[in-house]
Every structure is written in structure tokens, then in C-alpha cells.
Amino acid sequence: MASGRGDLKIEVDNDIDIDKVVDEELSAKENATAGDNLTKRKPKKVHRQNSKENVVSSNFIQGPRSWKNSRRSRNGYGRGLPKKGGAGGKGVWGLPGSELLETYEDVNDPNFDSENMNNGDVELKAIIPDVSNEEIKKKIEPIILEYFENGDTHEASISIEDCITLNHRDVLVEQVIEIALDHKPSHREMTSVLISDLFGHVITEYDITKAFENLLSNLNDLILDVPDAPTVLGNFIARAVADDCIPPKFITATKEKSDNKDFQEALIHADTLLSMKHGLVRLDNVWGVGGALRPVKALSRQMALLLQEFVSSSDLEEAGRCLRLLEVPHFHHELVYEAIVMALEANNAAKEEALCNLLKSLATAVLVTPDQMERGFLRVFDDLPDISMDVPLAYIILDRFVDRCHKAGFLTEQIIQKLPSRGRKRFVSEGDQQFIKNFKH
């Protein structure tokens, strides 16, 4: 076909497929464009790094053998860490700890039984071995003795919760009271405070009542070591009622369980304490006010009574025991002071000898420390002018008593050097009268 407009001439060959030619030209253009893109793309720089990211070493070069069994990625991508966090691959154990996160069955296990594992007949339970009472007591005793030293109930409760199970807490209360029976009143007061603080958190009413019932049934054995065990146990029961740890009906309900004399004595004593006027308030001091909480006048009065009892009995062991029960080692200088003043007022060689022996015994047993001994003597030296107003021969008696104590060997040279000497007034002697008369004339 030819057109008559200009020289444009288009010839069409009927044997050629036009659609096929167009497709071939388009595909050729696409291939050319893809080739240009490939030539323009920059080659990716492969950065290899050690699998241990936290270890940085600029001078250390890994040898070829060290990468032989490495499971890190070798395709140049990623951070160079092991595949699947070290859990992938043949012959590996998986992630550390994965055996705890998944429940799987090992078919190769000789104890494997698919029927028993899948039918639900097997039930796994935690087995807690039973502990005897003797083992529990061995665990409790160091905790209680440490509590007697520091008085921290919170620390004691934490230790008890860690080592004593819930079904043995009654043995705990029983053992605590038994330990307190062998200790002084201040420790018994601490025991009552501990029971009150643990109640509701660590121990229950059932634990306390069961412990008291066991102690009452074993009262005959406790009396062998503690003769006043019924009275002491009655104090514990009354104090527990006052602290709202056990109900008051516990006494009346327990009285019917036994006709034993000591059993009834403990409960009657507890009932008497609770029946007193303002009994619940007074039970706060059922163990007495011990140690430094007592007023100074009360301590001084008790020490004076101690010295009077010693002078009449001359029992050194009893005097030492009474001094320990006062629990005031920082106030023992008062005993030394009272003993010296008693010797000055007595003006008796026998009493001076007895009091000297008492001070020597206390110093030898270190019940009265050298510092407290020196402080007591120095207090007397300072108050001697006032004492001499009531005891005119105080200076002479003190000099004699100090010399006796120095010979006994418990006074230091520092105390003797500080011994005061009274300045004697010089009266006119017979020989000086003539000179005085001549001087007047």
C-alpha cells in the first residue's frame, strides 16, 4: 500500500507477524535495562566478625582451624552469630535450658512407655521428706540464741520461715519456751515478744495452743531442770492471753484434760494473773523490768540489800548470782561504792574483811571490771568530805580498808595514789607555848 502524500512509503509484508515482532523488541529493551542495573549495582562488602561480639581484639587473628566447626552464617549476611542461637544443626543439644522449657519424650529412653505417658495415669508430685522433732530443735536453737543477742524479731522470723515448715511450727513455739525456761527473766520477756510478733504471720493460734498443751503434759520432766517451771509456764500462758495470741477459754478448757498437780498449778497461776485488777495491763511487766530500764534508786536499793544479805550469810556465790540477775554491768560501780560506804559506817574489822573478800571475788570472776572497781573507789574519794560529816573517822577507816584491799591484790596503784589524806590541824604543843607567850609580850 502506498500513499500519495510526500515520499512516505510503508510496505507491509503479509508473511510477517506484527505482534511477535513487537514482543521481541520489548523483551530486548527489558534485558538491556536489567543489564545496565547490574553493571551499576555496587558489590556488597562482606564483613566477617567473630561470633563473640563482646570480645574485641585488634591484634588477635583467628586461625583457619578455629572456623572449621563454626556455625555462624557464611553467606555474608547477618551479625556473624551462630544459627538459631546455637540451637540449630545436626548433633547439637539445643539452647541451654531448653530442656526445662519444653516437655519432650525420649523414645530411646529404656524407661519410656508411650501408653502410660499418654493415658493420664501418671501424676507427678513433689515429695518433701519428713523431719524429726530432734532435727527441728537443732535448727531452732541457734536462731533463738542469736535472737537473744540482737533482739531482732524480723530477722528471726525470716530464719524460721526458711528452715521450719508450716506443719512443724508448734514444735517451734514449744522449743522457744523450753529454751527460755533455762534463761533469765529478760530473755523470757524477749520470748513473749517474739511469740507475739510472729503470731498471725509465721505461727497460728493452733500452733501456740498445741505447744502449751505439750509443755503442760511434759511438766514433770521440766521441773527436774527448772524447779519453778509451773509458775514460769503459767506466766507464759497468761502473757499469751494478754497479747491476744490465744483465747482466755484455753485455760478453762485445758483444766479438764488432766488432774496432775503441777499441770493444775500452772493453769491456776495463769488464771490468777488474768483475774487480778488491771491484770491484762500488769502482764506487760510479768517478767519484771530488767536491765537498765529500772530506775537508779531501785538499783541502788537492791544492791544495798544484796550487801546486807551477804554480810549476814557470807555466801559469795549467791552474791555473784544476784549481781548477774540485775543485768547492769555498766552500773557495778554502784555496788563498789555501797560496799565501801558500808565498811566506813560499820567500823568493824570483821565486816571490813567480809566486804574486802566480796570485792576480791567479784574482781576475780570479772563480774566487776577493773574500770568499774576504780570508778567506785574514786566516787568514795570524791564524796569523802560529806561522808566524814556523818562518820568522823572516815579518813582513818578508808585508809585501813584500802590497805586491806591492796594486800588482797585487786587494787591498782593508780587508785592508791589517788587516796585522799585529811590535812591535820596543828595544835600548840607544850614546847611551843613559851615561844607564843614571849611573842605576845
C-alpha positions as a Markdown table, in Angstrom:
| # | Residue | x | y | z |
|---|---|---|---|---|
| 1 | Met | 0.0 | 0.0 | 0.0 |
| 2 | Ala | 1.3 | 3.5 | -1.0 |
| 3 | Ser | 0.0 | 6.9 | -0.1 |
| 4 | Gly | 0.1 | 9.9 | -2.4 |
| 5 | Arg | 1.3 | 12.3 | 0.3 |
| 6 | Gly | 5.1 | 13.1 | 0.0 |
| 7 | Asp | 7.8 | 10.4 | -0.2 |
| 8 | Leu | 6.4 | 8.4 | 2.9 |
| 9 | Lys | 6.1 | 4.9 | 1.9 |
| 10 | Ile | 5.1 | 2.0 | 4.1 |
| 11 | Glu | 5.3 | -1.5 | 2.9 |
| 12 | Val | 3.7 | -4.3 | 4.8 |
| 13 | Asp | 4.7 | -7.9 | 4.3 |
| 14 | Asn | 1.8 | -10.1 | 4.7 |
| 15 | Asp | 4.1 | -13.1 | 5.8 |
| 16 | Ile | 5.4 | -11.4 | 9.0 |
| 17 | Asp | 3.5 | -11.4 | 12.3 |
| 18 | Ile | 3.5 | -7.9 | 13.7 |
| 19 | Asp | 2.6 | -8.9 | 17.3 |
| 20 | Lys | 5.5 | -11.2 | 17.5 |
| 21 | Val | 7.9 | -8.6 | 16.4 |
| 22 | Val | 6.6 | -6.1 | 19.0 |
| 23 | Asp | 7.0 | -8.6 | 21.8 |
| 24 | Glu | 10.6 | -9.4 | 20.8 |
| 25 | Glu | 11.5 | -5.7 | 20.7 |
| 26 | Leu | 10.0 | -5.1 | 24.3 |
| 27 | Ser | 11.8 | -8.1 | 25.7 |
| 28 | Ala | 15.1 | -6.9 | 24.2 |
| 29 | Lys | 14.7 | -3.5 | 25.9 |
| 30 | Glu | 13.9 | -5.1 | 29.3 |
| 31 | Asn | 17.0 | -7.2 | 29.1 |
| 32 | Ala | 19.1 | -4.2 | 28.2 |
| 33 | Thr | 17.7 | -2.3 | 31.2 |
| 34 | Ala | 18.4 | -5.1 | 33.6 |
| 35 | Gly | 21.9 | -5.4 | 32.3 |
| 36 | Asp | 22.5 | -1.7 | 32.9 |
| 37 | Asn | 21.2 | -2.1 | 36.5 |
| 38 | Leu | 23.5 | -5.0 | 37.2 |
| 39 | Thr | 26.5 | -3.0 | 35.9 |
| 40 | Lys | 25.6 | 0.0 | 38.1 |
| 41 | Arg | 25.0 | -2.1 | 41.4 |
| 42 | Lys | 28.0 | -1.9 | 43.7 |
| 43 | Pro | 29.4 | -5.1 | 45.0 |
| 44 | Lys | 28.4 | -5.8 | 48.6 |
| 45 | Lys | 31.3 | -5.7 | 51.1 |
| 46 | Val | 31.3 | -8.8 | 53.2 |
| 47 | His | 32.3 | -8.1 | 56.8 |
| 48 | Arg | 33.2 | -11.1 | 58.8 |
| 49 | Gln | 33.3 | -10.9 | 62.6 |
| 50 | Asn | 33.8 | -13.2 | 65.5 |
| 51 | Ser | 30.7 | -14.8 | 66.9 |
| 52 | Lys | 31.6 | -13.4 | 70.4 |
| 53 | Glu | 30.5 | -9.8 | 69.9 |
| 54 | Asn | 31.7 | -8.7 | 73.3 |
| 55 | Val | 35.3 | -9.8 | 72.8 |
| 56 | Val | 37.2 | -7.2 | 70.8 |
| 57 | Ser | 40.8 | -7.9 | 69.9 |
| 58 | Ser | 42.6 | -5.9 | 67.2 |
| 59 | Asn | 45.8 | -7.9 | 67.3 |
| 60 | Phe | 44.5 | -11.4 | 67.5 |
| 61 | Ile | 43.9 | -13.3 | 64.2 |
| 62 | Gln | 41.8 | -16.4 | 64.2 |
| 63 | Gly | 43.4 | -19.4 | 62.5 |
| 64 | Pro | 41.7 | -21.3 | 59.8 |
| 65 | Arg | 41.0 | -24.3 | 62.0 |
| 66 | Ser | 39.1 | -22.2 | 64.5 |
| 67 | Trp | 36.3 | -21.6 | 61.9 |
| 68 | Lys | 36.1 | -25.2 | 60.8 |
| 69 | Asn | 33.2 | -26.2 | 63.1 |
| 70 | Ser | 31.7 | -22.7 | 63.5 |
| 71 | Arg | 28.0 | -22.5 | 62.9 |
| 72 | Arg | 27.9 | -18.8 | 62.1 |
| 73 | Ser | 26.5 | -17.6 | 58.8 |
| 74 | Arg | 28.9 | -17.8 | 55.9 |
| 75 | Asn | 26.8 | -16.0 | 53.3 |
| 76 | Gly | 28.0 | -12.5 | 54.3 |
| 77 | Tyr | 24.7 | -11.5 | 55.8 |
| 78 | Gly | 23.7 | -11.2 | 59.4 |
| 79 | Arg | 25.8 | -10.4 | 62.5 |
| 80 | Gly | 28.0 | -13.5 | 62.3 |
| 81 | Leu | 26.2 | -15.2 | 65.2 |
| 82 | Pro | 25.5 | -19.0 | 65.3 |
| 83 | Lys | 22.4 | -20.1 | 63.5 |
| 84 | Lys | 19.3 | -20.2 | 65.6 |
| 85 | Gly | 21.3 | -19.0 | 68.6 |
| 86 | Gly | 23.3 | -22.3 | 68.7 |
| 87 | Ala | 20.2 | -24.4 | 68.8 |
| 88 | Gly | 20.2 | -25.5 | 65.1 |
| 89 | Gly | 22.1 | -28.0 | 63.2 |
| 90 | Lys | 22.7 | -31.7 | 63.4 |
| 91 | Gly | 24.0 | -33.3 | 66.6 |
| 92 | Val | 23.5 | -30.2 | 68.8 |
| 93 | Trp | 21.7 | -30.2 | 72.2 |
| 94 | Gly | 19.7 | -27.1 | 71.6 |
| 95 | Leu | 19.6 | -23.8 | 73.6 |
| 96 | Pro | 20.9 | -24.0 | 77.1 |
| 97 | Gly | 17.9 | -24.6 | 79.4 |
| 98 | Ser | 15.5 | -25.6 | 76.6 |
| 99 | Glu | 15.1 | -29.0 | 78.3 |
| 100 | Leu | 13.2 | -27.1 | 81.1 |
| 101 | Leu | 11.0 | -25.1 | 78.8 |
| 102 | Glu | 9.7 | -27.9 | 76.7 |
| 103 | Thr | 8.2 | -31.2 | 77.6 |
| 104 | Tyr | 9.5 | -33.9 | 75.3 |
| 105 | Glu | 9.8 | -37.7 | 75.4 |
| 106 | Asp | 12.9 | -39.6 | 74.6 |
| 107 | Val | 11.9 | -42.7 | 72.6 |
| 108 | Asn | 15.4 | -44.1 | 73.2 |
| 109 | Asp | 15.0 | -44.0 | 76.9 |
| 110 | Pro | 14.7 | -47.6 | 78.3 |
| 111 | Asn | 12.0 | -46.4 | 80.7 |
| 112 | Phe | 9.9 | -44.8 | 78.0 |
| 113 | Asp | 6.4 | -46.1 | 77.9 |
| 114 | Ser | 4.1 | -44.3 | 75.5 |
| 115 | Glu | 0.9 | -45.9 | 76.8 |
| 116 | Asn | 1.5 | -44.8 | 80.4 |
| 117 | Met | 2.6 | -41.3 | 79.5 |
| 118 | Asn | -0.3 | -40.6 | 77.3 |
| 119 | Asn | -3.3 | -42.1 | 79.1 |
| 120 | Gly | -3.1 | -39.7 | 82.1 |
| 121 | Asp | -2.5 | -42.3 | 84.8 |
| 122 | Val | 0.9 | -40.8 | 85.8 |
| 123 | Glu | 0.8 | -37.9 | 88.2 |
| 124 | Leu | 4.0 | -36.2 | 89.4 |
| 125 | Lys | 4.1 | -34.7 | 92.9 |
| 126 | Ala | 6.8 | -33.0 | 94.9 |
| 127 | Ile | 7.9 | -35.2 | 97.8 |
| 128 | Ile | 9.0 | -33.3 | 101.0 |
| 129 | Pro | 10.9 | -35.6 | 103.4 |
| 130 | Asp | 9.6 | -35.6 | 106.9 |
| 131 | Val | 11.9 | -34.1 | 109.5 |
| 132 | Ser | 12.1 | -35.4 | 113.1 |
| 133 | Asn | 11.5 | -33.1 | 116.1 |
| 134 | Glu | 15.1 | -33.5 | 117.2 |
| 135 | Glu | 16.4 | -32.2 | 113.9 |
| 136 | Ile | 13.9 | -29.2 | 114.1 |
| 137 | Lys | 15.2 | -28.4 | 117.6 |
| 138 | Lys | 18.7 | -28.4 | 116.4 |
| 139 | Lys | 17.8 | -25.8 | 113.7 |
| 140 | Ile | 15.7 | -23.7 | 116.1 |
| 141 | Glu | 18.2 | -23.3 | 119.0 |
| 142 | Pro | 20.9 | -21.2 | 117.1 |
| 143 | Ile | 18.2 | -19.0 | 115.8 |
| 144 | Ile | 16.8 | -18.3 | 119.2 |
| 145 | Leu | 20.2 | -17.8 | 120.8 |
| 146 | Glu | 21.1 | -15.3 | 118.1 |
| 147 | Tyr | 17.7 | -13.5 | 118.7 |
| 148 | Phe | 18.6 | -13.3 | 122.5 |
| 149 | Glu | 21.8 | -11.4 | 121.4 |
| 150 | Asn | 20.4 | -8.9 | 118.9 |
| 151 | Gly | 16.6 | -8.8 | 119.8 |
| 152 | Asp | 15.6 | -8.5 | 116.1 |
| 153 | Thr | 12.3 | -10.3 | 115.7 |
| 154 | His | 12.2 | -9.6 | 111.9 |
| 155 | Glu | 15.5 | -11.4 | 111.3 |
| 156 | Ala | 14.3 | -14.3 | 113.5 |
| 157 | Ser | 11.0 | -14.7 | 111.5 |
| 158 | Ile | 12.9 | -14.8 | 108.2 |
| 159 | Ser | 15.2 | -17.5 | 109.5 |
| 160 | Ile | 12.3 | -19.5 | 110.9 |
| 161 | Glu | 10.4 | -19.3 | 107.6 |
| 162 | Asp | 13.4 | -20.5 | 105.7 |
| 163 | Cys | 14.1 | -23.7 | 107.7 |
| 164 | Ile | 10.9 | -24.6 | 109.6 |
| 165 | Thr | 7.9 | -26.0 | 107.6 |
| 166 | Leu | 4.3 | -25.0 | 108.4 |
| 167 | Asn | 3.4 | -28.3 | 109.9 |
| 168 | His | 6.2 | -28.1 | 112.5 |
| 169 | Arg | 5.6 | -24.5 | 113.8 |
| 170 | Asp | 4.1 | -25.9 | 117.0 |
| 171 | Val | 7.4 | -27.6 | 117.7 |
| 172 | Leu | 9.0 | -24.2 | 117.2 |
| 173 | Val | 6.9 | -22.5 | 119.9 |
| 174 | Glu | 7.5 | -25.4 | 122.3 |
| 175 | Gln | 11.2 | -25.3 | 121.8 |
| 176 | Val | 11.4 | -21.5 | 122.1 |
| 177 | Ile | 9.7 | -21.6 | 125.5 |
| 178 | Glu | 11.9 | -24.5 | 126.7 |
| 179 | Ile | 15.0 | -22.5 | 125.9 |
| 180 | Ala | 13.6 | -19.5 | 127.7 |
| 181 | Leu | 13.0 | -21.6 | 130.8 |
| 182 | Asp | 16.7 | -22.0 | 131.2 |
| 183 | His | 17.5 | -18.3 | 130.8 |
| 184 | Lys | 17.0 | -15.2 | 132.8 |
| 185 | Pro | 13.8 | -13.1 | 133.0 |
| 186 | Ser | 14.9 | -10.6 | 130.4 |
| 187 | His | 15.2 | -13.5 | 127.8 |
| 188 | Arg | 11.8 | -14.7 | 128.8 |
| 189 | Glu | 10.4 | -11.3 | 128.1 |
| 190 | Met | 12.1 | -11.3 | 124.7 |
| 191 | Thr | 10.5 | -14.8 | 124.1 |
| 192 | Ser | 7.0 | -13.4 | 124.9 |
| 193 | Val | 7.6 | -10.5 | 122.5 |
| 194 | Leu | 8.8 | -12.9 | 119.8 |
| 195 | Ile | 5.7 | -15.1 | 120.1 |
| 196 | Ser | 3.5 | -12.0 | 119.9 |
| 197 | Asp | 5.3 | -10.7 | 116.8 |
| 198 | Leu | 5.3 | -14.0 | 115.0 |
| 199 | Phe | 1.6 | -14.6 | 115.7 |
| 200 | Gly | -0.5 | -14.1 | 112.5 |
| 201 | His | 2.4 | -14.2 | 110.2 |
| 202 | Val | 4.6 | -17.2 | 111.0 |
| 203 | Ile | 2.6 | -19.1 | 113.7 |
| 204 | Thr | -1.1 | -19.5 | 114.3 |
| 205 | Glu | -3.3 | -19.9 | 117.3 |
| 206 | Tyr | -3.3 | -23.6 | 116.8 |
| 207 | Asp | 0.5 | -23.8 | 116.9 |
| 208 | Ile | 0.6 | -21.9 | 120.2 |
| 209 | Thr | -2.2 | -23.8 | 121.9 |
| 210 | Lys | -0.7 | -27.2 | 120.8 |
| 211 | Ala | 2.7 | -26.1 | 122.1 |
| 212 | Phe | 1.3 | -25.1 | 125.5 |
| 213 | Glu | -0.6 | -28.4 | 125.7 |
| 214 | Asn | 2.6 | -30.4 | 125.0 |
| 215 | Leu | 4.6 | -28.3 | 127.6 |
| 216 | Leu | 1.9 | -28.9 | 130.3 |
| 217 | Ser | 1.9 | -32.6 | 129.6 |
| 218 | Asn | 5.7 | -32.7 | 129.9 |
| 219 | Leu | 5.8 | -30.5 | 133.0 |
| 220 | Asn | 7.1 | -33.3 | 135.3 |
| 221 | Asp | 10.2 | -33.6 | 133.2 |
| 222 | Leu | 10.7 | -29.8 | 133.0 |
| 223 | Ile | 10.6 | -29.5 | 136.8 |
| 224 | Leu | 13.8 | -31.6 | 137.0 |
| 225 | Asp | 15.8 | -28.8 | 135.4 |
| 226 | Val | 13.6 | -25.8 | 136.3 |
| 227 | Pro | 12.0 | -26.2 | 139.8 |
| 228 | Asp | 9.7 | -23.3 | 139.3 |
| 229 | Ala | 8.6 | -24.4 | 135.8 |
| 230 | Pro | 4.8 | -24.4 | 136.7 |
| 231 | Thr | 5.0 | -20.7 | 137.7 |
| 232 | Val | 7.1 | -19.7 | 134.7 |
| 233 | Leu | 4.8 | -21.6 | 132.3 |
| 234 | Gly | 1.8 | -20.0 | 133.9 |
| 235 | Asn | 3.4 | -16.6 | 133.2 |
| 236 | Phe | 3.8 | -17.5 | 129.5 |
| 237 | Ile | 0.2 | -18.7 | 129.2 |
| 238 | Ala | -1.1 | -15.5 | 130.9 |
| 239 | Arg | 1.1 | -13.3 | 128.8 |
| 240 | Ala | 0.0 | -15.1 | 125.6 |
| 241 | Val | -3.7 | -14.4 | 126.6 |
| 242 | Ala | -2.9 | -10.8 | 127.3 |
| 243 | Asp | -1.2 | -10.4 | 123.9 |
| 244 | Asp | -4.3 | -11.9 | 122.2 |
| 245 | Cys | -2.4 | -14.9 | 120.9 |
| 246 | Ile | -4.7 | -17.4 | 122.5 |
| 247 | Pro | -8.3 | -17.0 | 123.8 |
| 248 | Pro | -9.0 | -16.9 | 127.6 |
| 249 | Lys | -11.1 | -20.0 | 127.3 |
| 250 | Phe | -7.9 | -22.0 | 126.7 |
| 251 | Ile | -7.3 | -22.1 | 130.5 |
| 252 | Thr | -10.8 | -23.4 | 131.4 |
| 253 | Ala | -10.8 | -25.9 | 128.5 |
| 254 | Thr | -7.4 | -27.3 | 129.3 |
| 255 | Lys | -8.0 | -27.7 | 133.1 |
| 256 | Glu | -10.3 | -30.6 | 132.4 |
| 257 | Lys | -7.7 | -32.6 | 130.5 |
| 258 | Ser | -5.6 | -33.6 | 133.5 |
| 259 | Asp | -5.6 | -33.9 | 137.3 |
| 260 | Asn | -1.9 | -33.6 | 137.6 |
| 261 | Lys | -0.8 | -31.3 | 140.5 |
| 262 | Asp | 1.8 | -29.4 | 138.5 |
| 263 | Phe | -0.5 | -29.3 | 135.5 |
| 264 | Gln | -3.3 | -27.6 | 137.5 |
| 265 | Glu | -0.8 | -25.4 | 139.3 |
| 266 | Ala | 0.4 | -23.8 | 136.1 |
| 267 | Leu | -3.1 | -23.1 | 134.8 |
| 268 | Ile | -4.3 | -21.8 | 138.2 |
| 269 | His | -1.4 | -19.4 | 138.3 |
| 270 | Ala | -2.2 | -18.1 | 134.8 |
| 271 | Asp | -5.8 | -17.7 | 135.7 |
| 272 | Thr | -4.9 | -15.8 | 138.9 |
| 273 | Leu | -2.7 | -13.4 | 136.9 |
| 274 | Leu | -5.6 | -12.7 | 134.5 |
| 275 | Ser | -8.2 | -12.3 | 137.3 |
| 276 | Met | -6.3 | -9.5 | 139.1 |
| 277 | Lys | -7.4 | -6.0 | 138.9 |
| 278 | His | -6.0 | -4.5 | 135.7 |
| 279 | Gly | -4.4 | -7.9 | 135.2 |
| 280 | Leu | -4.0 | -7.5 | 131.4 |
| 281 | Val | -2.1 | -4.3 | 131.8 |
| 282 | Arg | 0.1 | -5.6 | 134.6 |
| 283 | Leu | 1.0 | -8.6 | 132.5 |
| 284 | Asp | 3.1 | -6.4 | 130.3 |
| 285 | Asn | 5.6 | -6.5 | 133.1 |
| 286 | Val | 5.0 | -10.1 | 134.2 |
| 287 | Trp | 8.8 | -10.8 | 133.8 |
| 288 | Gly | 9.8 | -7.6 | 135.6 |
| 289 | Val | 11.5 | -4.5 | 134.3 |
| 290 | Gly | 15.1 | -5.8 | 133.7 |
| 291 | Gly | 18.4 | -4.2 | 133.0 |
| 292 | Ala | 18.9 | -0.5 | 132.5 |
| 293 | Leu | 15.1 | 0.1 | 132.3 |
| 294 | Arg | 14.9 | 0.2 | 136.1 |
| 295 | Pro | 15.3 | 3.5 | 137.9 |
| 296 | Val | 18.7 | 4.2 | 139.6 |
| 297 | Lys | 17.2 | 4.4 | 143.0 |
| 298 | Ala | 15.7 | 0.9 | 142.7 |
| 299 | Leu | 19.0 | -0.5 | 141.5 |
| 300 | Ser | 20.9 | 1.2 | 144.4 |
| 301 | Arg | 18.3 | -0.2 | 146.9 |
| 302 | Gln | 18.7 | -3.7 | 145.5 |
| 303 | Met | 22.5 | -3.5 | 145.7 |
| 304 | Ala | 22.3 | -2.4 | 149.3 |
| 305 | Leu | 20.0 | -5.3 | 150.1 |
| 306 | Leu | 22.5 | -7.6 | 148.3 |
| 307 | Leu | 25.3 | -6.4 | 150.5 |
| 308 | Gln | 23.3 | -6.7 | 153.7 |
| 309 | Glu | 22.4 | -10.3 | 152.8 |
| 310 | Phe | 26.0 | -11.1 | 152.1 |
| 311 | Val | 27.2 | -9.7 | 155.4 |
| 312 | Ser | 24.8 | -11.9 | 157.2 |
| 313 | Ser | 25.4 | -15.1 | 155.1 |
| 314 | Ser | 28.9 | -14.6 | 153.7 |
| 315 | Asp | 27.8 | -16.6 | 150.6 |
| 316 | Leu | 30.0 | -15.4 | 147.7 |
| 317 | Glu | 28.3 | -17.5 | 145.0 |
| 318 | Glu | 24.8 | -16.2 | 145.9 |
| 319 | Ala | 26.0 | -12.6 | 145.9 |
| 320 | Gly | 27.5 | -13.1 | 142.4 |
| 321 | Arg | 24.3 | -14.8 | 141.2 |
| 322 | Cys | 22.2 | -11.9 | 142.4 |
| 323 | Leu | 24.5 | -9.4 | 140.8 |
| 324 | Arg | 24.2 | -11.2 | 137.5 |
| 325 | Leu | 20.4 | -11.2 | 137.7 |
| 326 | Leu | 20.4 | -7.4 | 137.9 |
| 327 | Glu | 21.9 | -7.3 | 134.4 |
| 328 | Val | 23.5 | -3.9 | 134.8 |
| 329 | Pro | 27.3 | -4.4 | 134.2 |
| 330 | His | 27.7 | -0.7 | 133.5 |
| 331 | Phe | 26.3 | 0.1 | 137.0 |
| 332 | His | 28.5 | -2.2 | 139.0 |
| 333 | His | 30.5 | 0.7 | 140.3 |
| 334 | Glu | 27.5 | 1.5 | 142.5 |
| 335 | Leu | 28.0 | -1.9 | 144.3 |
| 336 | Val | 31.6 | -1.0 | 145.0 |
| 337 | Tyr | 30.6 | 2.4 | 146.3 |
| 338 | Glu | 27.9 | 1.0 | 148.6 |
| 339 | Ala | 30.3 | -1.7 | 149.9 |
| 340 | Ile | 33.0 | 0.9 | 150.8 |
| 341 | Val | 30.4 | 3.2 | 152.5 |
| 342 | Met | 29.1 | 0.2 | 154.4 |
| 343 | Ala | 32.6 | -0.6 | 155.6 |
| 344 | Leu | 33.1 | 3.0 | 156.7 |
| 345 | Glu | 29.8 | 3.2 | 158.6 |
| 346 | Ala | 30.4 | -0.2 | 160.3 |
| 347 | Asn | 33.9 | 0.5 | 161.6 |
| 348 | Asn | 34.2 | -3.2 | 162.2 |
| 349 | Ala | 37.2 | -5.3 | 161.3 |
| 350 | Ala | 35.0 | -8.4 | 160.6 |
| 351 | Lys | 32.7 | -6.6 | 158.2 |
| 352 | Glu | 35.6 | -4.9 | 156.5 |
| 353 | Glu | 37.2 | -8.3 | 155.9 |
| 354 | Ala | 34.0 | -9.8 | 154.6 |
| 355 | Leu | 33.4 | -6.8 | 152.2 |
| 356 | Cys | 37.0 | -7.0 | 151.0 |
| 357 | Asn | 36.6 | -10.7 | 150.2 |
| 358 | Leu | 33.4 | -9.9 | 148.3 |
| 359 | Leu | 35.1 | -7.3 | 146.1 |
| 360 | Lys | 38.0 | -9.6 | 145.6 |
| 361 | Ser | 35.7 | -12.4 | 144.5 |
| 362 | Leu | 33.8 | -10.2 | 142.1 |
| 363 | Ala | 37.0 | -8.8 | 140.6 |
| 364 | Thr | 38.5 | -12.3 | 140.2 |
| 365 | Ala | 35.3 | -13.5 | 138.4 |
| 366 | Val | 35.4 | -10.3 | 136.3 |
| 367 | Leu | 31.8 | -9.6 | 137.4 |
| 368 | Val | 33.2 | -6.2 | 138.3 |
| 369 | Thr | 35.7 | -5.0 | 135.8 |
| 370 | Pro | 38.8 | -3.0 | 136.8 |
| 371 | Asp | 37.3 | 0.1 | 135.3 |
| 372 | Gln | 34.1 | -0.3 | 137.4 |
| 373 | Met | 36.2 | -1.0 | 140.5 |
| 374 | Glu | 38.3 | 2.1 | 140.1 |
| 375 | Arg | 35.3 | 4.2 | 139.4 |
| 376 | Gly | 33.6 | 3.0 | 142.6 |
| 377 | Phe | 36.6 | 3.9 | 144.8 |
| 378 | Leu | 37.1 | 7.3 | 143.1 |
| 379 | Arg | 33.4 | 8.1 | 143.8 |
| 380 | Val | 34.1 | 7.4 | 147.5 |
| 381 | Phe | 37.2 | 9.6 | 147.4 |
| 382 | Asp | 35.2 | 12.5 | 146.0 |
| 383 | Asp | 32.4 | 12.2 | 148.5 |
| 384 | Leu | 34.6 | 11.6 | 151.5 |
| 385 | Pro | 34.3 | 15.2 | 152.9 |
| 386 | Asp | 30.5 | 14.7 | 153.0 |
| 387 | Ile | 30.8 | 11.2 | 154.4 |
| 388 | Ser | 33.2 | 12.3 | 157.1 |
| 389 | Met | 30.4 | 14.6 | 158.5 |
| 390 | Asp | 28.4 | 11.5 | 159.4 |
| 391 | Val | 31.5 | 9.3 | 160.1 |
| 392 | Pro | 34.2 | 11.4 | 161.7 |
| 393 | Leu | 36.8 | 8.6 | 161.4 |
| 394 | Ala | 36.0 | 8.1 | 157.7 |
| 395 | Tyr | 39.6 | 9.0 | 156.6 |
| 396 | Ile | 41.2 | 6.6 | 159.0 |
| 397 | Ile | 38.8 | 3.7 | 158.2 |
| 398 | Leu | 39.2 | 4.3 | 154.5 |
| 399 | Asp | 43.0 | 4.3 | 154.7 |
| 400 | Arg | 42.8 | 1.0 | 156.6 |
| 401 | Phe | 40.2 | -0.5 | 154.2 |
| 402 | Val | 42.2 | 0.5 | 151.1 |
| 403 | Asp | 45.3 | -1.0 | 152.6 |
| 404 | Arg | 43.5 | -4.3 | 153.2 |
| 405 | Cys | 42.2 | -4.4 | 149.6 |
| 406 | His | 45.7 | -3.6 | 148.3 |
| 407 | Lys | 47.1 | -6.5 | 150.2 |
| 408 | Ala | 44.3 | -8.7 | 148.7 |
| 409 | Gly | 45.7 | -7.9 | 145.3 |
| 410 | Phe | 42.8 | -6.4 | 143.3 |
| 411 | Leu | 43.5 | -2.7 | 143.7 |
| 412 | Thr | 45.8 | -0.9 | 141.2 |
| 413 | Glu | 48.5 | 1.6 | 142.1 |
| 414 | Gln | 46.5 | 4.4 | 140.4 |
| 415 | Ile | 43.7 | 4.0 | 143.0 |
| 416 | Ile | 46.1 | 4.0 | 145.9 |
| 417 | Gln | 47.9 | 7.1 | 144.6 |
| 418 | Lys | 44.6 | 9.0 | 144.5 |
| 419 | Leu | 43.7 | 8.1 | 148.1 |
| 420 | Pro | 42.9 | 11.5 | 149.8 |
| 421 | Ser | 44.6 | 12.4 | 153.1 |
| 422 | Arg | 42.9 | 14.7 | 155.5 |
| 423 | Gly | 45.1 | 17.7 | 156.5 |
| 424 | Arg | 45.6 | 17.5 | 160.3 |
| 425 | Lys | 45.2 | 20.7 | 162.2 |
| 426 | Arg | 48.5 | 21.5 | 164.2 |
| 427 | Phe | 47.6 | 22.3 | 167.8 |
| 428 | Val | 50.0 | 24.3 | 170.0 |
| 429 | Ser | 52.3 | 21.8 | 171.7 |
| 430 | Glu | 53.7 | 22.2 | 175.2 |
| 431 | Gly | 57.1 | 23.1 | 173.9 |
| 432 | Asp | 55.7 | 26.0 | 171.7 |
| 433 | Gln | 53.7 | 27.7 | 174.5 |
| 434 | Gln | 56.8 | 29.5 | 175.8 |
| 435 | Phe | 57.5 | 31.0 | 172.4 |
| 436 | Ile | 54.0 | 32.2 | 171.9 |
| 437 | Lys | 53.9 | 33.9 | 175.3 |
| 438 | Asn | 57.2 | 35.6 | 174.6 |
| 439 | Phe | 55.9 | 36.7 | 171.3 |
| 440 | Lys | 52.8 | 38.2 | 172.8 |
| 441 | His | 54.8 | 40.1 | 175.4 |
